[in-house]
Amino acid sequence: MSTKLRLVLVDDHAMVRAGVRAELGDAYDIVGEAADVDEAITVIIREQPDVVLLDVHLPGGDARAVLDGCLATAPHTSFLALSVSDAPEDVVATVRGGARGYVTKAISGPELREAVQRIADGDAVFSPRLAGFVLDAFSGAAAEQDDELDRLTPRELEVMRLIARGYTYKEVASELVLSIKTVETHVSAVLRKLQLSDRRELARWAAGRGMV
Amino acid sequence: MADVSIPYPAPRATRPVRGRAVAGVAAGLAQNVHLPVWLVRTVFVILAFAGGMGIVLYAAFWAVLPLDAQGTDADTASARSSDTARLLALAAVVVGIGLLLAALGVNVASGAVIPVIVAVFGAALIWRQTDDEQRDAWSRAAGRAARQTAGTTAGAGRWRIVIGIGLVVLAMIALLASRTSPLEAVQGLAVALLIFGGIALVAFPWIYRAWREQSEQRRALIHSEERAEIAAHVHDSVLQTLTLIQRFSGDPAEVARLARTEERNLRGWLYAPTGDPDRTFAAALERDAASVEGDYSASIDVVTVGDAVLDGALGALVAAAREAMVNAAKHGGGLVSVYAECRSEVADVFVRDRGPGFALDEIPADRLGVRESVIGRMERNGGTATLRSTPTSGTEVHLRMPRATEATT
C-alpha cells in the first residue's frame, strides 16, 4: 500500500518505543514492537521488516541473541543498534553480531531518520563513539598486520577520524573532496573489517561478553 | 548483664595482637599495669630460670587472657615484618621449657628429651600459624571471621606449617629410634600414621563443610557489599538529582543540565571509568568536559582514542582544550564534539561546535580569550592551535601537542 520502509522496534522500555514511534512514525511504517528476545525474533521473522531498531540489552539475552536468531531467517532485514550503553564491548559485540550500525539514544529525530534510511540502503551508520572504538582497535601495531582485514587504509582512517570528530557523512565528503557515496563505501568497508577481522583487540572486546 | 559483647573497659587485661612477641601475654600485662613491655618480658625470662616459674606463669596467662584482635587488619604488614623476631621468641620459650625440665631433674641430654623439645617447637610453629583468631574462626565453623581467614592460610605462612610438620615427624622418628630398633621405629611410625589417617578421615567432612560454608559466606558478603554500593550510589546521586529536577521543573535549561550531569556521572560509574583524572590524559579531558558542560548547559560529546600518563605538555593540552570547550559551549551552542587522539609521538584534540563561525582576525573583544588561553598556551608549551571557522559548519579548534617523552623532532 505504501513504499514506506517497514520498521520493527525492539526495546524493553515502552517509553523508548513510544518516543521512537513518535519521531519516526510519520516517515516510516512501524509494523511491530517487541520487548524481549523471544518476542523480537517472532515479530521479525513474521514481519520481515526492512530495518530493525535494536536495543543492546534485553530481558532474556541481548542484541546478539536476536541477531543470531534472525539473520538467517530474515535475510533482507538490516539491524541498527540503538542503545544507551557506551561500553565498547556492547557496541563492538553488537556490530560484530551483524548490526550495520550503532547510534546512542541521545541521537536527534532527524539524525535517526537519516540513519534508518542509510541502513535500509545497505550502508553502515557509525556514531562518533563507534568510530573512536574502531580507531582504538585498529591503531597500534597496524603496520605489522598481514591480513587486509586487520588494517584500515589511510583513506578509511581519515574518514573514521572525521566521523569521530563529529562530522556528518556530508561534511566528511566535502572535507575530503569525495562524493557522499564514496564516503559510504569507505564506512561500509570499515564495517566489514570490524565484523570479520580477527584482531586481538576486537576479540578481547567480544570475549568480554562471552561471545568470541 | 544484658549484652556480653559490649566492650568492657579496663582494668581487664587482654592479649593484644599488635606489638606481641609470642602470644601477647607480656604486652597485655604491661599495658594493664602500665609498665614498659621490656620489663615484663625480662621478669618472665628471669622467672623462667627460677625453676621454670616464668614459663608456667606465661602458659597460664596465655590460657586465661582473652585475645584482643583490634588492629589486626591495619597492622598485618608490621606483624609480618616481626615474624622472625616472634619465631626467635618462640624458640627461646622452647629452650626455657628445656631448662625447666632440667631443673625438675630430667636429664635433658638424654635421648628422649631433645626430640620432645623439637616436637613441641614444631607443634608450636603450626599453632602459631593457625593462630588464635583463626582457631576461633575454625571452631565457629564459619562466620564473621571469614574474611580474616581468607588471607591468612595463603602464601607466606604455608612454609611454616610445612616446617612445623616436618619437625614433629622428625622428632617422632628420633624418639622412637632412641628407644627401639629402627624396624620397630618404622612400625611404630606406620601405626601412628594409620591413626592419624583415621582421624583425618573422620574429620575430613567437617573440615570440608566448614571450608565450603566459609567460601559461600564470603561470596554472599561480596555480593551484598556490591549491592550496598549500588544502592548507596543510586541513593546519593540519582535520587538527589531527581529531587532537584522536580524543584527546577519550571526551568528547562536547568533540568537539562542536571539530567546531563547525572547521566555522565552514572555512565562513568557503570561503564568502567577511563582512569584517574589526575593522572591520565583521557580521564582529565573527560572530567573537564563534564565540568564545562555543567557550567554552560551545553552537551559535550567526548571521544578519546589512546591514552597516556599526564605530563606537563599534556596537562597544558587539556587546559587549552578546556578553554576551547568553554568557548564552544558559550558561543557555539548546541552539541560540542570533542575528539582526542593520543599517539606515542603526538596528541591531537579537536573541539568542534556548530554555532555561527567567526574569522580569527575579526574576533570580538570578548572572545580574545581564545587567542591567549588557547593559542598562547599551546605555543608556550611547544604545541600548535589551528582555528577553522565557517558560517555554515561552525568552528573547529585543532590542538596539537608533540609528546614530551618522544620529542626528538
HADDOCK unambig.tbl for C-alpha pairs under 7 A between the chains (distance, minus, plus):
assign (segid A and resid 86 and name CA) (segid B and resid 271 and name CA) 6.98 0.50 0.50
assign (segid A and resid 87 and name CA) (segid B and resid 271 and name CA) 5.63 0.50 0.50
assign (segid A and resid 128 and name CA) (segid B and resid 303 and name CA) 6.91 0.50 0.50
assign (segid A and resid 129 and name CA) (segid B and resid 303 and name CA) 5.71 0.50 0.50
assign (segid A and resid 132 and name CA) (segid B and resid 303 and name CA) 6.08 0.50 0.50
assign (segid A and resid 132 and name CA) (segid B and resid 304 and name CA) 6.50 0.50 0.50
assign (segid A and resid 132 and name CA) (segid B and resid 305 and name CA) 5.91 0.50 0.50
assign (segid A and resid 135 and name CA) (segid B and resid 305 and name CA) 6.70 0.50 0.50
assign (segid A and resid 136 and name CA) (segid B and resid 305 and name CA) 5.28 0.50 0.50
assign (segid A and resid 136 and name CA) (segid B and resid 306 and name CA) 6.36 0.50 0.50
assign (segid A and resid 164 and name CA) (segid B and resid 303 and name CA) 6.72 0.50 0.50
assign (segid A and resid 164 and name CA) (segid B and resid 339 and name CA) 6.25 0.50 0.50
assign (segid A and resid 165 and name CA) (segid B and resid 337 and name CA) 6.16 0.50 0.50
assign (segid A and resid 165 and name CA) (segid B and resid 338 and name CA) 6.35 0.50 0.50
assign (segid A and resid 165 and name CA) (segid B and resid 339 and name CA) 5.09 0.50 0.50
assign (segid A and resid 165 and name CA) (segid B and resid 350 and name CA) 6.63 0.50 0.50
assign (segid A and resid 166 and name CA) (segid B and resid 337 and name CA) 5.53 0.50 0.50
